[in-house]
Amino acid sequence: MAFIDYIEYDDASPELKKLYEQYSGPSNTPANVVRIAGPNPPVLDAHIAFFRAIMMGESPLTRGQREMIATFVSGINNCHY
């Protein structure tokens, strides 16, 4: 669970509900790391764009290598994501 308050889907504004639907599965519940930016929808959009650029953009590293680095750093930081 995030230590930063986030807005539940049912309590979200129409704009935020649309973003939640765009960035989540059938439950309309995106990961906490996405939901913490929910109170500021432009930040949420920028967060997703940043993530996609890092993880899926052009790079000499494969997607798998980038995922491995992210997993390793999360472990160092005691983050369960």
MMTF fields as JSON, N, C-alpha, C and O atoms, coordinates in Angstrom:
{
  "mmtfVersion": "1.0.0",
  "mmtfProducer": "UNKNOWN",
  "numBonds": 323,
  "numAtoms": 324,
  "numGroups": 81,
  "numChains": 1,
  "numModels": 1,
  "chainsPerModel": [1],
  "groupsPerChain": [81],
  "chainIdList": ["A"],
  "bondAtomList": [4, 2, 8, 6, 12, 10, 16, 14, 20, 18, 24, 22, 28, 26, 32, 30, 36, 34, 40, 38, 44, 42, 48, 46, 52, 50, 56, 54, 60, 58, 64, 62, 68, 66, 72, 70, 76, 74, 80, 78, 84, 82, 88, 86, 92, 90, 96, 94, 100, 98, 104, 102, 108, 106, 112, 110, 116, 114, 120, 118, 124, 122, 128, 126, 132, 130, 136, 134, 140, 138, 144, 142, 148, 146, 152, 150, 156, 154, 160, 158, 164, 162, 168, 166, 172, 170, 176, 174, 180, 178, 184, 182, 188, 186, 192, 190, 196, 194, 200, 198, 204, 202, 208, 206, 212, 210, 216, 214, 220, 218, 224, 222, 228, 226, 232, 230, 236, 234, 240, 238, 244, 242, 248, 246, 252, 250, 256, 254, 260, 258, 264, 262, 268, 266, 272, 270, 276, 274, 280, 278, 284, 282, 288, 286, 292, 290, 296, 294, 300, 298, 304, 302, 308, 306, 312, 310, 316, 314, 320, 318],
  "bondOrderList": [1, 1, 1, 1, 1, 1, 1, 1, 1, 1, 1, 1, 1, 1, 1, 1, 1, 1, 1, 1, 1, 1, 1, 1, 1, 1, 1, 1, 1, 1, 1, 1, 1, 1, 1, 1, 1, 1, 1, 1, 1, 1, 1, 1, 1, 1, 1, 1, 1, 1, 1, 1, 1, 1, 1, 1, 1, 1, 1, 1, 1, 1, 1, 1, 1, 1, 1, 1, 1, 1, 1, 1, 1, 1, 1, 1, 1, 1, 1, 1],
  "groupList": [{"groupName": "MET", "atomNameList": ["N", "CA", "C", "O"], "elementList": ["N", "C", "C", "O"], "formalChargeList": [0, 0, 0, 0], "bondAtomList": [1, 0, 2, 1, 3, 2], "bondOrderList": [1, 1, 2], "singleLetterCode": "M", "chemCompType": "L-PEPTIDE LINKING"}, {"groupName": "ALA", "atomNameList": ["N", "CA", "C", "O"], "elementList": ["N", "C", "C", "O"], "formalChargeList": [0, 0, 0, 0], "bondAtomList": [1, 0, 2, 1, 3, 2], "bondOrderList": [1, 1, 2], "singleLetterCode": "A", "chemCompType": "L-PEPTIDE LINKING"}, {"groupName": "PHE", "atomNameList": ["N", "CA", "C", "O"], "elementList": ["N", "C", "C", "O"], "formalChargeList": [0, 0, 0, 0], "bondAtomList": [1, 0, 2, 1, 3, 2], "bondOrderList": [1, 1, 2], "singleLetterCode": "F", "chemCompType": "L-PEPTIDE LINKING"}, {"groupName": "ILE", "atomNameList": ["N", "CA", "C", "O"], "elementList": ["N", "C", "C", "O"], "formalChargeList": [0, 0, 0, 0], "bondAtomList": [1, 0, 2, 1, 3, 2], "bondOrderList": [1, 1, 2], "singleLetterCode": "I", "chemCompType": "L-PEPTIDE LINKING"}, {"groupName": "ASP", "atomNameList": ["N", "CA", "C", "O"], "elementList": ["N", "C", "C", "O"], "formalChargeList": [0, 0, 0, 0], "bondAtomList": [1, 0, 2, 1, 3, 2], "bondOrderList": [1, 1, 2], "singleLetterCode": "D", "chemCompType": "L-PEPTIDE LINKING"}, {"groupName": "TYR", "atomNameList": ["N", "CA", "C", "O"], "elementList": ["N", "C", "C", "O"], "formalChargeList": [0, 0, 0, 0], "bondAtomList": [1, 0, 2, 1, 3, 2], "bondOrderList": [1, 1, 2], "singleLetterCode": "Y", "chemCompType": "L-PEPTIDE LINKING"}, {"groupName": "GLU", "atomNameList": ["N", "CA", "C", "O"], "elementList": ["N", "C", "C", "O"], "formalChargeList": [0, 0, 0, 0], "bondAtomList": [1, 0, 2, 1, 3, 2], "bondOrderList": [1, 1, 2], "singleLetterCode": "E", "chemCompType": "L-PEPTIDE LINKING"}, {"groupName": "SER", "atomNameList": ["N", "CA", "C", "O"], "elementList": ["N", "C", "C", "O"], "formalChargeList": [0, 0, 0, 0], "bondAtomList": [1, 0, 2, 1, 3, 2], "bondOrderList": [1, 1, 2], "singleLetterCode": "S", "chemCompType": "L-PEPTIDE LINKING"}, {"groupName": "PRO", "atomNameList": ["N", "CA", "C", "O"], "elementList": ["N", "C", "C", "O"], "formalChargeList": [0, 0, 0, 0], "bondAtomList": [1, 0, 2, 1, 3, 2], "bondOrderList": [1, 1, 2], "singleLetterCode": "P", "chemCompType": "L-PEPTIDE LINKING"}, {"groupName": "LEU", "atomNameList": ["N", "CA", "C", "O"], "elementList": ["N", "C", "C", "O"], "formalChargeList": [0, 0, 0, 0], "bondAtomList": [1, 0, 2, 1, 3, 2], "bondOrderList": [1, 1, 2], "singleLetterCode": "L", "chemCompType": "L-PEPTIDE LINKING"}, {"groupName": "LYS", "atomNameList": ["N", "CA", "C", "O"], "elementList": ["N", "C", "C", "O"], "formalChargeList": [0, 0, 0, 0], "bondAtomList": [1, 0, 2, 1, 3, 2], "bondOrderList": [1, 1, 2], "singleLetterCode": "K", "chemCompType": "L-PEPTIDE LINKING"}, {"groupName": "GLN", "atomNameList": ["N", "CA", "C", "O"], "elementList": ["N", "C", "C", "O"], "formalChargeList": [0, 0, 0, 0], "bondAtomList": [1, 0, 2, 1, 3, 2], "bondOrderList": [1, 1, 2], "singleLetterCode": "Q", "chemCompType": "L-PEPTIDE LINKING"}, {"groupName": "GLY", "atomNameList": ["N", "CA", "C", "O"], "elementList": ["N", "C", "C", "O"], "formalChargeList": [0, 0, 0, 0], "bondAtomList": [1, 0, 2, 1, 3, 2], "bondOrderList": [1, 1, 2], "singleLetterCode": "G", "chemCompType": "PEPTIDE LINKING"}, {"groupName": "ASN", "atomNameList": ["N", "CA", "C", "O"], "elementList": ["N", "C", "C", "O"], "formalChargeList": [0, 0, 0, 0], "bondAtomList": [1, 0, 2, 1, 3, 2], "bondOrderList": [1, 1, 2], "singleLetterCode": "N", "chemCompType": "L-PEPTIDE LINKING"}, {"groupName": "THR", "atomNameList": ["N", "CA", "C", "O"], "elementList": ["N", "C", "C", "O"], "formalChargeList": [0, 0, 0, 0], "bondAtomList": [1, 0, 2, 1, 3, 2], "bondOrderList": [1, 1, 2], "singleLetterCode": "T", "chemCompType": "L-PEPTIDE LINKING"}, {"groupName": "VAL", "atomNameList": ["N", "CA", "C", "O"], "elementList": ["N", "C", "C", "O"], "formalChargeList": [0, 0, 0, 0], "bondAtomList": [1, 0, 2, 1, 3, 2], "bondOrderList": [1, 1, 2], "singleLetterCode": "V", "chemCompType": "L-PEPTIDE LINKING"}, {"groupName": "ARG", "atomNameList": ["N", "CA", "C", "O"], "elementList": ["N", "C", "C", "O"], "formalChargeList": [0, 0, 0, 0], "bondAtomList": [1, 0, 2, 1, 3, 2], "bondOrderList": [1, 1, 2], "singleLetterCode": "R", "chemCompType": "L-PEPTIDE LINKING"}, {"groupName": "HIS", "atomNameList": ["N", "CA", "C", "O"], "elementList": ["N", "C", "C", "O"], "formalChargeList": [0, 0, 0, 0], "bondAtomList": [1, 0, 2, 1, 3, 2], "bondOrderList": [1, 1, 2], "singleLetterCode": "H", "chemCompType": "L-PEPTIDE LINKING"}, {"groupName": "CYS", "atomNameList": ["N", "CA", "C", "O"], "elementList": ["N", "C", "C", "O"], "formalChargeList": [0, 0, 0, 0], "bondAtomList": [1, 0, 2, 1, 3, 2], "bondOrderList": [1, 1, 2], "singleLetterCode": "C", "chemCompType": "L-PEPTIDE LINKING"}],
  "groupTypeList": [0, 1, 2, 3, 4, 5, 3, 6, 5, 4, 4, 1, 7, 8, 6, 9, 10, 10, 9, 5, 6, 11, 5, 7, 12, 8, 7, 13, 14, 8, 1, 13, 15, 15, 16, 3, 1, 12, 8, 13, 8, 8, 15, 9, 4, 1, 17, 3, 1, 2, 2, 16, 1, 3, 0, 0, 12, 6, 7, 8, 9, 14, 16, 12, 11, 16, 6, 0, 3, 1, 14, 2, 15, 7, 12, 3, 13, 13, 18, 17, 5],
  "groupIdList": [1, 2, 3, 4, 5, 6, 7, 8, 9, 10, 11, 12, 13, 14, 15, 16, 17, 18, 19, 20, 21, 22, 23, 24, 25, 26, 27, 28, 29, 30, 31, 32, 33, 34, 35, 36, 37, 38, 39, 40, 41, 42, 43, 44, 45, 46, 47, 48, 49, 50, 51, 52, 53, 54, 55, 56, 57, 58, 59, 60, 61, 62, 63, 64, 65, 66, 67, 68, 69, 70, 71, 72, 73, 74, 75, 76, 77, 78, 79, 80, 81],
  "secStructList": [7, 7, 1, 1, 7, 7, 7, 7, 4, 4, 4, 1, 7, 2, 2, 2, 2, 2, 2, 2, 2, 2, 6, 1, 7, 6, 6, 1, 7, 7, 7, 2, 2, 2, 2, 6, 6, 6, 6, 1, 2, 2, 2, 2, 2, 2, 2, 2, 2, 2, 2, 2, 2, 2, 2, 2, 1, 1, 7, 1, 1, 7, 2, 2, 2, 2, 2, 2, 2, 2, 2, 2, 2, 2, 2, 2, 6, 6, 7, 7, 7],
  "xCoordList": [0.84, 0.0, 0.882, 1.918, 0.472, 1.239, 1.154, 0.146, 2.205, 2.204, 1.617, 1.354, 1.415, 0.825, -0.64, -0.973, -1.519, -2.949, -3.223, -2.599, -4.156, -4.559, -6.078, -6.756, -6.587, -8.027, -8.515, -7.997, -9.507, -10.128, -10.903, -11.316, -11.09, -11.795, -13.177, -13.549, -13.932, -15.304, -15.349, -16.366, -14.272, -14.221, -13.535, -13.429, -13.076, -12.302, -13.192, -14.365, -12.614, -13.3, -13.446, -12.771, -14.315, -14.441, -13.103, -12.806, -12.292, -10.988, -10.07, -9.391, -10.049, -9.187, -9.699, -8.902, -11.017, -11.578, -11.125, -10.779, -11.129, -10.694, -9.235, -8.887, -8.383, -6.971, -6.818, -6.028, -7.556, -7.507, -7.896, -7.257, -8.944, -9.381, -8.3, -8.089, -7.624, -6.581, -5.351, -4.696, -5.036, -3.8, -4.017, -3.16, -5.139, -5.383, -6.055, -6.367, -6.267, -6.957, -8.458, -8.967, -9.164, -10.62, -11.17, -12.323, -10.372, -10.864, -10.852, -11.353, -10.291, -10.124, -9.292, -9.46, -8.399, -7.538, -6.082, -5.508, -5.481, -4.072, -3.191, -3.656, -1.957, -1.008, -0.901, -1.101, -0.584, -0.439, 0.563, 0.375, 1.62, 2.639, 2.055, 2.575, 0.993, 0.288, -0.733, -0.858, -1.453, -2.526, -2.033, -2.783, -0.788, -0.327, -0.268, -0.28, -0.205, -0.209, -1.625, -1.804, -2.633, -4.019, -4.543, -5.316, -4.157, -4.672, -4.277, -4.857, -3.302, -2.871, -2.79, -1.715, -3.916, -3.941, -2.847, -2.34, -2.448, -1.343, -0.038, 0.754, 0.179, 1.371, 1.261, 2.248, 0.066, -0.141, 0.192, 0.898, -0.303, 0.009, 1.511, 2.072, 2.159, 3.601, 4.37, 5.37, 3.9, 4.537, 4.506, 5.51, 3.36, 3.221, 4.094, 4.746, 4.109, 4.942, 6.417, 7.162, 6.841, 8.227, 8.563, 9.599, 7.677, 7.882, 8.0, 8.902, 7.099, 7.119, 8.388, 8.941, 8.85, 10.076, 11.274, 12.134, 11.326, 12.448, 12.389, 13.397, 11.228, 11.11, 10.873, 11.213, 10.302, 9.93, 10.536, 10.381, 11.223, 11.824, 13.089, 13.541, 13.643, 14.883, 15.985, 16.131, 16.757, 17.818, 18.748, 18.324, 20.004, 20.892, 20.563, 21.039, 19.759, 19.345, 18.035, 17.17, 17.896, 16.633, 15.592, 15.928, 14.351, 13.286, 13.545, 13.359, 13.969, 14.265, 15.378, 15.3, 16.412, 17.511, 17.027, 17.422, 16.183, 15.649, 14.773, 14.824, 13.968, 13.134, 14.015, 13.712, 15.104, 16.024, 16.648, 16.751, 17.056, 17.628, 16.589, 16.894, 15.367, 14.303, 14.026, 13.838, 14.001, 13.762, 14.892, 14.642, 16.12, 17.28, 17.251, 17.455, 16.999, 16.953, 15.799, 15.953, 14.659, 13.537, 13.929, 13.574, 14.659, 15.113, 16.046, 15.923, 16.967, 17.884, 17.1, 17.448, 16.037, 15.22, 14.121, 13.282, 14.134, 13.099, 11.689, 10.752, 11.557, 10.265, 9.724, 10.44, 8.492, 7.934, 7.383, 6.877, 7.459, 6.94, 7.891, 7.626],
  "yCoordList": [-1.182, 0.0, 1.242, 1.276, 2.247, 3.487, 4.257, 4.193, 4.975, 5.831, 7.193, 7.992, 7.452, 8.699, 8.423, 7.444, 9.295, 9.095, 9.14, 9.901, 8.32, 8.318, 8.271, 7.963, 8.579, 8.659, 7.334, 6.845, 6.762, 5.531, 5.826, 6.96, 4.806, 4.964, 5.585, 6.514, 5.078, 5.573, 7.037, 7.702, 7.545, 8.928, 9.86, 11.061, 9.324, 10.104, 11.007, 10.713, 12.105, 12.989, 12.253, 11.248, 12.738, 12.093, 12.032, 11.03, 13.099, 13.11, 12.032, 11.33, 11.901, 10.908, 9.493, 8.575, 9.306, 7.98, 7.533, 6.369, 8.464, 8.142, 7.685, 6.716, 8.377, 7.991, 6.647, 5.813, 6.42, 5.132, 4.007, 2.956, 4.236, 3.218, 2.983, 1.852, 4.044, 3.944, 3.196, 2.48, 3.361, 2.816, 1.62, 1.319, 0.944, -0.214, -1.321, -1.182, -2.417, -3.545, -3.422, -2.327, -4.525, -4.522, -4.006, -3.578, -4.041, -3.599, -2.085, -1.567, -1.36, 0.094, 0.503, 1.599, -0.378, -0.092, -0.19, -1.278, 0.936, 0.887, 0.654, 0.757, 0.348, 0.128, 1.371, 2.491, 1.16, 2.281, 3.313, 4.514, 2.847, 3.772, 4.724, 5.824, 4.321, 5.194, 6.048, 7.243, 5.446, 6.16, 7.317, 8.263, 7.266, 8.372, 9.687, 10.751, 9.641, 10.861, 11.297, 12.343, 10.524, 10.801, 12.165, 12.749, 12.707, 14.032, 15.13, 16.216, 14.849, 15.821, 15.106, 14.648, 15.005, 14.247, 14.596, 13.684, 15.877, 16.135, 15.462, 15.02, 15.387, 14.701, 13.202, 12.562, 12.646, 11.221, 10.932, 9.967, 11.747, 11.553, 11.654, 10.854, 12.631, 12.804, 11.618, 11.177, 11.109, 9.955, 8.741, 8.048, 8.496, 7.358, 7.562, 6.624, 8.771, 9.046, 8.836, 8.285, 9.268, 9.094, 7.611, 7.16, 6.854, 5.413, 4.725, 3.914, 5.047, 4.414, 4.765, 3.918, 6.002, 6.401, 5.625, 5.191, 5.454, 4.733, 3.243, 2.646, 2.651, 1.2, 0.704, -0.437, 1.525, 1.044, 1.851, 1.495, 2.934, 3.773, 3.145, 2.094, 3.804, 3.327, 3.298, 4.225, 2.225, 2.068, 0.947, 0.024, 1.017, -0.116, -1.305, -2.415, -1.078, -2.15, -2.765, -2.065, -4.06, -4.718, -4.381, -3.884, -4.651, -4.432, -5.297, -4.847, -6.524, -7.417, -6.889, -6.994, -6.324, -5.756, -4.566, -4.403, -3.751, -2.596, -3.046, -2.467, -4.086, -4.636, -5.195, -5.023, -5.865, -6.428, -5.315, -5.444, -4.241, -3.102, -2.512, -2.229, -2.324, -1.763, -2.67, -2.188, -3.967, -4.915, -4.876, -4.889, -4.829, -4.78, -3.51, -3.573, -2.371, -1.099, -1.107, -0.614, -1.651, -1.75, -2.588, -2.256, -3.672, -4.502, -3.753, -3.856, -3.008, -2.197, -1.211, -0.957, -0.655, 0.343, -0.273, 0.442, -1.602, -2.297, -1.978, -1.867, -1.834, -1.551, -2.855, -3.558, -3.182, -4.446, -4.401, -5.417, -3.276, -3.198, -3.856, -3.891],
  "zCoordList": [0.0, 0.0, 0.0, 0.663, -0.736, -0.82, 0.492, 1.195, 0.811, 1.989, 1.663, 2.561, 0.401, -0.058, -0.354, -1.021, 0.148, -0.112, -1.611, -2.351, -2.037, -3.434, -3.504, -2.524, -4.669, -4.885, -5.447, -6.451, -4.796, -5.283, -6.567, -6.811, -7.367, -8.643, -8.444, -9.16, -7.48, -7.263, -6.835, -7.032, -6.257, -5.791, -6.792, -6.545, -7.901, -8.867, -9.708, -9.936, -10.159, -11.099, -12.43, -12.653, -13.314, -14.625, -15.374, -16.025, -15.285, -15.957, -15.387, -16.136, -14.06, -13.425, -13.679, -13.87, -13.685, -14.0, -15.385, -15.588, -16.334, -17.694, -17.69, -18.365, -16.935, -16.844, -16.153, -16.597, -15.076, -14.383, -15.341, -15.368, -16.122, -17.086, -18.141, -18.579, -18.542, -19.56, -19.044, -19.802, -17.759, -17.204, -16.282, -15.452, -16.417, -15.564, -16.346, -17.528, -15.655, -16.25, -16.065, -15.823, -16.177, -16.095, -14.761, -14.699, -13.702, -12.392, -12.241, -11.243, -13.211, -13.128, -11.918, -11.383, -11.493, -10.354, -10.794, -10.793, -11.168, -11.547, -10.327, -9.191, -10.555, -9.465, -8.596, -9.065, -7.325, -6.398, -6.894, -6.699, -7.53, -8.027, -9.069, -9.257, -9.741, -10.678, -9.926, -10.193, -8.998, -8.291, -7.435, -7.197, -6.965, -6.121, -6.882, -6.263, -8.202, -9.005, -9.36, -9.984, -8.978, -9.322, -8.933, -9.693, -7.773, -7.419, -8.412, -8.405, -9.253, -10.255, -11.612, -11.997, -12.345, -13.605, -14.614, -15.267, -14.784, -15.71, -15.258, -16.091, -13.953, -13.438, -13.719, -14.08, -13.554, -13.846, -15.303, -15.594, -16.213, -17.635, -17.885, -18.633, -17.264, -17.443, -16.854, -17.42, -15.722, -15.075, -16.006, -16.168, -16.608, -17.525, -18.763, -19.223, -19.3, -20.478, -20.148, -20.959, -18.969, -18.532, -18.408, -18.896, -17.749, -17.589, -18.948, -19.163, -19.85, -21.174, -21.944, -22.645, -21.818, -22.504, -21.971, -22.738, -20.667, -20.063, -20.381, -20.759, -20.231, -20.344, -21.764, -22.076, -22.625, -23.956, -25.09, -26.258, -24.758, -25.787, -26.356, -25.901, -27.346, -27.951, -26.912, -26.115, -26.929, -25.939, -26.376, -27.071, -25.978, -26.237, -25.325, -25.561, -24.293, -23.39, -23.87, -24.396, -23.69, -24.027, -22.962, -21.887, -23.267, -22.275, -21.046, -19.916, -21.266, -20.15, -19.26, -18.036, -19.868, -19.087, -18.257, -17.102, -18.848, -18.116, -16.95, -15.865, -17.183, -16.1, -14.987, -13.806, -15.363, -14.371, -13.528, -12.308, -14.162, -13.432, -12.487, -11.328, -12.971, -12.128, -10.927, -9.81, -11.159, -10.079, -9.052, -7.847, -9.527, -8.639, -7.782, -6.569, -8.406, -7.669, -6.67, -5.553, -7.047, -6.105, -4.896, -3.765, -5.131, -4.022, -3.088, -1.868, -3.65, -2.831, -1.979, -0.826, -2.557, -1.851, -0.977, -0.431, -0.851, -0.071, -0.56, 0.231, -1.867, -2.489, -3.061, -3.774, -2.764, -3.227, -4.645, -5.123, -5.334, -6.699, -7.662, -8.864]
}
